[in-house]
Amino acid sequence: MEKKLFCKSGGCSAKLGAHALDHVLSKLPRKIDEHLLVGYASKDDAAVYQLREDLAIVSTLDFFPAMVEDPYTFGQIAATNALSDIYAMGGEVISALNIVSFPEKEDLNILGEILMGGASKVEEAGGVLAGGHSIQGEDVLYGLSVTGTIHPNHIYQNCGVKEGDVLILSKPLGVGILLSAHRMGALDDDAYQKMIHSMTTLNRYASEIMKKYHVHACTDVTGFGFLGHLHEMLDGAYSAHVDAGKLPLLPNVHGYAEEFYITAAGQKNRNFLEGKVHFENVDFAMEEILFDPQTSGGLLISVSKEDAQSLLEELQIMQESCNIVGRIEKKQPYEIYVKGELE
């Protein structure tokens, strides 16, 4: 019998809103440790702790509810998403631990399929699956705690952009909207297959390529949407101009957004960025795509103008949907400007 998972608002749509998270984290004590090179204070993708002059450990974890019915595919997506934070920092994966919540009365074969899917991606990443922890719960939750390595002088943080940088996005947008359409039985098969392909493609390959170039900042686009993660990259010090017409999109996502297959998480992202984004000649559907929470999204790379075209061309050999989507400028009245065509 085919094994299926019950899906509700899964993937990165289940992420806490940025405003609520900021409120909680602001109350936590912050111990000073000179070896902690990157911590939660910078809202970065992973923590980095220096062990010696030429070696640091990259630590991250990520887990969420199912967003597709097939257990093996869910495991692959959840693992790909968790591994991504290591690659966004410029690190290499060495090991991973499973994180599992599973209903006591559910078929254990389903759990086995989830874990097999996750293990396949850890293996593809070149890491070793070293163990994990499980609890019983009402909902199926799965993810990984991942450890990687990095040179302390070669860390890509999410807030190192420079004026004149070019922004490159390595995967298409629209996952949250297509997942919403899928839950309602409205998603066509071509869009579904391309969405799954995007969510199960490791950011390892894009990360390996970008290391050859003068990249100043990088993050992966996940639950806070394209604009939310771009906001974090700007760090209150710069503005960004985005060309909506050059954004890579999943098939038919604009049409599904026009039919209001949108998410509550996308609305939280919109509310959080109120007053920070200026749209010009951008319709409502495209706005929703830009606020849409992505599950296992691509890398958003801020690279020097001189290297941008060469980096793009090399990335496009691997992923045709990559594109230059904007540029970094000095701070202006609005933090982010989005229009149909850049001047």
Secondary structure by P-SEA (a helix, b strand, c coil): cbbbbbbccccccccccaaaaaaaaaabbbbbbccccccccccccbbbbbccccbbbbbbccccccccccaaaaaaaaaaaaaaaaaaaccccccbbbbbbbbccccaaaaaaaaaaaaaaaaaaccccccbbbbbccbbbbbbbcccccccccccccccccccbbbbbcccccaaaaaaaaaaccccaaaaaaaaaaaaccaaaaaaaacccccccccccccccaaaaaaaaacccbbbbbcccccccccaaaaaaaaccccaaaaaaaaaaccccccccccaaaaaaaabbbccccccccccccaaaaaaaaaaaacccccccccccccccccbbbccccc
